[in-house]
Amino acid sequence: MTEMQRTMTSLTKDQLKAVKLLAAELDVPVSVVMRALISHSLDLLGASDAGIRRALDAAVAAERDRRSEIGRQGMAARWGEKP
């Protein structure tokens, strides 16, 4: 049996809703759907799938933007400026 490890990740409300709906439709736990989706995506990445690469690039850019905004808000709060 493959050794398993837990991880946590944030999903948008729409993403979580879609995963839960799929899990309910298949009558399996959400964790099974998540593992299957991740496994499939990793297989596609190994096959140099351009779509998954674009999705990864977009996710990285969105996370960078999100963190930058948090940093700007933190600095504004620290120095008494309004965001």
Contacts in CASP RR format, 6 or more apart in sequence:
PFRMAT RR
TARGET T0000
AUTHOR 0000-0000-0000
METHOD contacts of the structure
MODEL  1
MTEMQRTMTSLTKDQLKAVKLLAAELDVPVSVVMRALISHSLDLLGASDA
GIRRALDAAVAAERDRRSEIGRQGMAARWGEKP
11 19 0 8 1.000
19 30 0 8 1.000
19 33 0 8 1.000
19 34 0 8 1.000
19 37 0 8 1.000
20 30 0 8 1.000
22 33 0 8 1.000
23 29 0 8 1.000
23 30 0 8 1.000
23 32 0 8 1.000
23 33 0 8 1.000
26 32 0 8 1.000
26 33 0 8 1.000
41 52 0 8 1.000
44 51 0 8 1.000
44 52 0 8 1.000
45 52 0 8 1.000
45 53 0 8 1.000
45 56 0 8 1.000
72 83 0 8 1.000
73 83 0 8 1.000
75 81 0 8 1.000
76 82 0 8 1.000
76 83 0 8 1.000
77 83 0 8 1.000
END
